[in-house]
């Protein structure tokens, strides 16, 4: 973990993410990249591909927003203690698109971002920026709603169906466990619509543990009505400090019809969520 990206809209949740990211950087001697994206003003015209464009009269307003953003970013940068290297970026555009671009340009290893979550119609049709990042970017993401200390993360709940395990995902999960020196709790949630016999699931979970040479772990089957609720309830029951999930990054109609357990948990859980998108 050499480069950590922390997007900020200067909200309290973004500040929680910054504090957590600083702790991660201190622990791992990583570089921090702080990003603030100034969104185009509401009412701006839309280009053919759906990106807002400023109108001529907005130039002065945009300039003020950029100036204020740079001043606030300097204040955030001042919170980062030496010798942690830190770079600040202030850009105009779309938060998700700019985050994705910086990830590629800076070769980011981890994104840490605050989120308020999303509910109701907003969740279905718009979603939070954190949800979009979780679904689409190619590096792990930690989403945070409340203040958290890195030193407190000692119990990680890793949810999966354990049917087809991805090597890259599992390597990231092992690195995550090693980094925090935490206990890993493998959990499969059985629901009325997605049920599997305990003996079959336990066999798959033990095969996963053996194949990837896991250490300091438990295997668990949890029953609930919905998978996302089951994962959150299990994490609460074992007092987990972090939930780890993968997402397949569905888009368009497939996403609307099938959704994503990881994105639902990001929107609703009060426990920090680590996600990795499998493409």
C-alpha positions as CSV (number, residue, x, y, z in Angstrom):
1,X,0.0,0.0,0.0
2,X,2.1,2.9,-1.3
3,X,-0.6,5.5,-2.3
4,X,-3.9,6.2,-0.5
5,X,-6.5,8.5,-2.1
6,X,-8.9,10.4,0.1
7,X,-11.6,12.3,-1.7
8,X,-13.1,15.2,0.4
9,X,-16.2,17.4,0.2
10,X,-15.2,18.8,3.6
11,X,-18.1,17.1,5.3
12,X,-17.7,15.5,8.8
13,X,-17.8,12.1,7.1
14,X,-14.9,13.1,4.8
15,X,-13.0,14.3,7.8
16,X,-13.5,10.9,9.5
17,X,-12.0,9.3,6.3
18,X,-9.1,11.7,6.4
19,X,-8.3,10.9,10.0
20,X,-8.5,7.2,9.2
21,X,-6.4,7.6,6.1
22,X,-3.7,9.5,8.0
23,X,-3.5,6.6,10.5
24,X,-3.1,4.1,7.7
25,X,-0.4,6.2,6.1
26,X,1.5,6.5,9.4
27,X,1.3,2.7,9.9
28,X,2.4,1.8,6.4
29,X,4.5,4.9,5.4
30,X,2.3,5.5,2.4
31,X,1.7,8.7,0.4
32,X,-1.6,10.5,0.8
33,X,-3.4,12.1,-2.2
34,X,-6.2,14.5,-1.1
35,X,-8.8,15.2,-3.8
36,X,-11.6,17.8,-3.9
37,X,-13.9,18.0,-6.8
38,X,-15.9,21.2,-7.5
39,X,-19.1,20.1,-9.1
40,X,-20.6,22.1,-12.0
41,X,-23.3,24.5,-10.8
42,X,-26.9,23.2,-10.8
43,X,-28.6,24.4,-13.9
44,X,-25.5,24.2,-16.1
45,X,-26.1,22.9,-19.6
46,X,-25.6,19.2,-20.4
47,X,-23.3,18.0,-23.2
48,X,-24.2,15.0,-25.5
49,X,-22.7,12.4,-23.1
50,X,-24.5,13.8,-20.0
51,X,-21.7,15.8,-18.4
52,X,-22.7,19.2,-17.1
53,X,-21.0,22.2,-18.7
54,X,-20.8,25.7,-17.1
55,X,-22.7,28.5,-18.6
56,X,-20.9,31.8,-19.4
57,X,-22.3,33.6,-16.4
58,X,-21.0,30.9,-14.1
59,X,-17.3,31.6,-14.6
60,X,-16.8,33.9,-11.6
61,X,-18.9,31.6,-9.4
62,X,-16.7,28.7,-10.4
63,X,-13.6,30.6,-9.8
64,X,-14.8,31.4,-6.3
65,X,-15.6,27.7,-5.6
66,X,-12.1,26.7,-6.9
67,X,-10.4,29.3,-4.7
68,X,-12.4,28.2,-1.6
69,X,-11.7,24.6,-2.3
70,X,-7.9,25.2,-2.5
71,X,-7.9,27.1,0.7
72,X,-9.8,24.3,2.5
73,X,-7.5,21.7,1.1
74,X,-4.5,23.6,2.5
75,X,-6.2,23.3,5.9
76,X,-6.6,19.5,5.4
77,X,-3.0,19.2,4.3
78,X,-1.8,20.9,7.4
79,X,-3.4,18.1,9.5
80,X,-0.9,15.6,7.9
81,X,2.2,15.2,10.0
82,X,5.7,14.8,8.6
83,X,7.2,12.7,7.2
84,X,4.0,11.5,5.4
85,X,4.2,12.7,1.8
86,X,0.9,14.4,0.8
87,X,-0.4,15.9,-2.4
88,X,-3.6,17.9,-2.8
89,X,-5.6,18.1,-6.0
90,X,-8.6,20.4,-6.6
91,X,-10.5,19.9,-9.9
92,X,-13.8,20.7,-11.5
93,X,-16.0,18.0,-12.8
94,X,-17.9,14.9,-11.6
95,X,-16.8,13.4,-8.3
96,X,-16.9,9.8,-9.4
97,X,-15.3,10.4,-12.8
98,X,-12.5,12.6,-11.3
99,X,-11.9,10.0,-8.5
100,X,-11.5,7.3,-11.2
101,X,-9.1,9.4,-13.2
102,X,-6.9,10.2,-10.2
103,X,-6.8,6.5,-9.3
104,X,-5.3,5.7,-12.7
105,X,-3.0,8.7,-12.9
106,X,-1.6,8.3,-9.4
107,X,-1.5,4.5,-9.4
108,X,-3.6,4.5,-6.2
109,X,-3.6,1.3,-4.0
110,X,-6.5,2.2,-1.7
111,X,-9.4,4.7,-1.6
112,X,-10.6,5.9,1.8
113,X,-13.8,7.9,1.6
114,X,-16.5,9.1,3.9
115,X,-20.1,8.4,3.0
116,X,-23.5,9.4,4.3
117,X,-25.0,6.5,2.5
118,X,-28.2,6.6,0.4
119,X,-31.8,5.5,0.9
120,X,-35.1,5.1,-0.9
121,X,-35.3,6.3,-4.5
122,X,-32.0,8.1,-4.2
123,X,-30.4,4.7,-3.5
124,X,-32.1,3.1,-6.5
125,X,-31.6,5.7,-9.1
126,X,-28.7,7.8,-8.0
127,X,-26.8,6.2,-5.2
128,X,-24.0,7.7,-3.1
129,X,-20.7,8.7,-4.6
130,X,-19.1,6.0,-2.4
131,X,-21.4,3.4,-4.0
132,X,-20.4,4.4,-7.5
133,X,-16.7,4.3,-6.6
134,X,-17.1,0.8,-4.9
135,X,-18.9,-0.5,-8.0
136,X,-16.5,0.7,-10.6
137,X,-12.9,1.4,-9.5
138,X,-10.1,-1.2,-9.8
139,X,-8.6,-0.9,-6.3
140,X,-9.9,-1.6,-2.8
141,X,-12.1,1.0,-1.2
142,X,-12.8,1.7,2.5
143,X,-16.1,3.6,3.2
144,X,-16.5,5.2,6.6
145,X,-19.5,6.9,8.2
146,X,-18.2,7.4,11.8
147,X,-14.8,8.1,13.5
148,X,-12.6,5.0,13.6
149,X,-9.1,4.1,14.8
150,X,-6.9,1.8,12.8
151,X,-5.7,0.2,16.1
152,X,-9.2,-0.8,16.9
153,X,-9.7,-3.0,13.8
154,X,-9.1,-6.6,15.1
155,X,-12.2,-8.4,13.9
156,X,-13.0,-8.6,10.2
157,X,-16.2,-10.1,8.8
158,X,-15.6,-11.4,5.3
159,X,-18.9,-12.2,3.5
160,X,-19.1,-14.5,0.4
161,X,-21.0,-17.4,-1.0
162,X,-17.6,-19.2,-1.4
163,X,-18.7,-20.9,-4.6
164,X,-16.2,-19.4,-7.0
165,X,-13.3,-17.6,-5.2
166,X,-11.1,-15.0,-7.1
167,X,-7.4,-15.3,-6.5
168,X,-6.8,-11.5,-6.7
169,X,-9.6,-10.9,-4.2
170,X,-8.3,-13.4,-1.7
171,X,-4.8,-12.1,-1.9
172,X,-6.2,-8.6,-1.1
173,X,-8.2,-10.1,1.8
174,X,-5.1,-11.8,3.2
175,X,-3.1,-8.5,2.9
176,X,-5.9,-6.7,4.7
177,X,-5.9,-9.2,7.5
178,X,-2.1,-9.1,7.8
179,X,-2.1,-5.3,7.8
180,X,-4.5,-5.0,10.7
181,X,-3.2,-8.2,12.4
182,X,-6.9,-9.1,12.8
183,X,-9.0,-12.2,13.1
184,X,-10.9,-13.1,9.9
185,X,-14.4,-14.4,10.2
186,X,-15.6,-16.1,7.0
187,X,-19.4,-15.9,6.7
188,X,-22.0,-17.2,4.3
189,X,-25.5,-15.8,4.7
190,X,-28.3,-18.3,4.0
191,X,-31.6,-16.7,3.0
192,X,-35.0,-18.3,2.0
193,X,-34.3,-17.5,-1.6
194,X,-30.6,-18.5,-1.6
195,X,-30.2,-21.5,0.7
196,X,-27.4,-24.0,0.8
197,X,-26.9,-27.0,3.2
198,X,-24.6,-26.3,6.1
199,X,-22.4,-29.3,5.3
200,X,-21.9,-28.1,1.7
201,X,-21.1,-24.5,2.7
202,X,-18.7,-25.5,5.5
203,X,-16.8,-27.7,3.1
204,X,-16.4,-24.9,0.6
205,X,-15.3,-22.5,3.3
206,X,-12.7,-24.9,4.7
207,X,-11.5,-25.5,1.1
208,X,-11.1,-21.8,0.7
209,X,-9.2,-21.5,3.9
210,X,-6.9,-24.3,2.9
211,X,-6.3,-23.2,-0.7
212,X,-5.3,-19.7,0.4
213,X,-3.5,-20.8,3.5
214,X,-5.6,-18.6,5.8
215,X,-4.6,-18.3,9.5
216,X,-6.5,-17.0,12.5
217,X,-9.9,-17.4,11.0
218,X,-13.4,-18.8,11.8
219,X,-16.1,-20.2,9.5
220,X,-19.7,-19.2,10.0
221,X,-23.2,-19.7,8.5
222,X,-25.7,-17.0,9.3
223,X,-29.5,-17.1,8.6
224,X,-31.4,-14.0,7.7
225,X,-34.1,-12.8,5.3
226,X,-31.7,-10.8,3.0
227,X,-28.0,-11.3,2.5
228,X,-27.0,-7.6,3.0
229,X,-28.9,-7.6,6.3
230,X,-27.4,-10.9,7.4
231,X,-23.9,-9.6,6.8
232,X,-24.5,-6.5,8.9
233,X,-26.3,-8.4,11.6
234,X,-23.5,-11.0,11.8
235,X,-20.9,-8.3,12.0
236,X,-22.8,-6.6,14.8
237,X,-23.2,-9.9,16.7
238,X,-19.4,-10.7,16.6
239,X,-18.6,-7.0,17.2
240,X,-16.6,-6.8,14.0
241,X,-14.7,-3.6,13.4
242,X,-14.6,-4.0,9.6
243,X,-16.7,-5.7,6.9
244,X,-14.9,-7.0,3.8
245,X,-16.9,-7.7,0.6
246,X,-16.4,-8.1,-3.1
247,X,-18.6,-6.6,-5.8
248,X,-19.0,-7.6,-9.5
249,X,-19.5,-4.0,-10.6
250,X,-22.8,-4.5,-12.4
251,X,-23.9,-1.5,-14.5
252,X,-27.0,-0.3,-16.3
253,X,-30.1,-2.5,-16.3
254,X,-28.3,-5.5,-14.7
255,X,-27.4,-3.3,-11.7
256,X,-30.9,-2.0,-11.4
257,X,-32.4,-5.5,-11.5
258,X,-29.8,-7.4,-9.5
259,X,-28.3,-4.7,-7.3
260,X,-25.1,-5.3,-5.3
261,X,-24.9,-6.7,-1.8
262,X,-21.6,-4.7,-1.2
263,X,-23.2,-1.4,-2.3
264,X,-26.3,-2.0,-0.2
265,X,-24.1,-2.6,2.8
266,X,-22.0,0.5,2.1
267,X,-25.2,2.5,2.0
268,X,-26.6,1.1,5.3
269,X,-23.9,-0.2,7.6
270,X,-22.4,1.9,10.4
271,X,-19.3,-0.3,10.4
272,X,-16.5,0.6,8.0
273,X,-16.7,-1.4,4.8
274,X,-13.8,-2.6,2.7
275,X,-14.7,-3.6,-0.8
276,X,-12.9,-4.9,-3.9
277,X,-14.5,-4.9,-7.4
278,X,-14.1,-8.1,-9.4
279,X,-14.4,-7.4,-13.1
